[in-house]
């Protein structure tokens, strides 16, 4: 999916492909790929202002952090999950 988005040179198509790929890699336990694509998604949505997919990046970052808990990542993953829930609630209210 990511390759097609890159070839299409279309910001929204790439965001969608990367977001879904992040989730698939997370569910499959392929943490390195998920982490790489999560970072790519964060940069991409910020650059192009595609706020719809930012909660997916935040969720994946938090899920990855909580899969290897340390004192620092526990706080980070809690904050990420809280921000994701808040962002999703705000976007549902505005719909």
QUINOR-V963201 format. One record per residue. N is the residue number from 1. RES is the residue in three letters. D_CENTER is the distance of its C-alpha to the mean C-alpha in Angstrom with 1 decimal. Layout:
N;RES;D_CENTER, N;RES;D_CENTER
//
This chain:
1;UNK;15.2, 2;UNK;13.8, 3;UNK;17.5, 4;UNK;18.6, 5;UNK;16.1, 6;UNK;17.4, 7;UNK;21.0, 8;UNK;20.8, 9;UNK;20.0, 10;UNK;18.3, 11;UNK;15.3, 12;UNK;14.2, 13;UNK;14.9, 14;UNK;12.9, 15;UNK;9.7, 16;UNK;10.5, 17;UNK;11.3, 18;UNK;8.4, 19;UNK;5.9, 20;UNK;8.8, 21;UNK;9.5, 22;UNK;6.5, 23;UNK;7.8, 24;UNK;11.3, 25;UNK;11.3, 26;UNK;10.2, 27;UNK;12.9, 28;UNK;15.3, 29;UNK;15.1, 30;UNK;14.4, 31;UNK;12.7, 32;UNK;13.6, 33;UNK;12.1, 34;UNK;8.8, 35;UNK;9.0, 36;UNK;10.3, 37;UNK;7.9, 38;UNK;4.9, 39;UNK;7.7, 40;UNK;8.8, 41;UNK;6.1, 42;UNK;6.6, 43;UNK;10.2, 44;UNK;10.5, 45;UNK;9.5, 46;UNK;11.7, 47;UNK;14.4, 48;UNK;14.8, 49;UNK;14.2, 50;UNK;11.9, 51;UNK;10.9, 52;UNK;10.3, 53;UNK;6.8, 54;UNK;5.8, 55;UNK;6.0, 56;UNK;3.4, 57;UNK;1.4, 58;UNK;4.9, 59;UNK;5.8, 60;UNK;5.0, 61;UNK;6.6, 62;UNK;9.1, 63;UNK;9.9, 64;UNK;10.5, 65;UNK;12.6, 66;UNK;14.5, 67;UNK;15.4, 68;UNK;17.5, 69;UNK;18.8, 70;UNK;21.0, 71;UNK;22.2, 72;UNK;19.9, 73;UNK;16.7, 74;UNK;18.0, 75;UNK;18.1, 76;UNK;14.7, 77;UNK;13.0, 78;UNK;15.3, 79;UNK;14.4, 80;UNK;10.6, 81;UNK;11.5, 82;UNK;14.2, 83;UNK;12.3, 84;UNK;9.8, 85;UNK;13.1, 86;UNK;14.9, 87;UNK;12.7, 88;UNK;12.8, 89;UNK;16.6, 90;UNK;17.3, 91;UNK;16.0, 92;UNK;18.0, 93;UNK;21.0, 94;UNK;21.0, 95;UNK;21.0
//
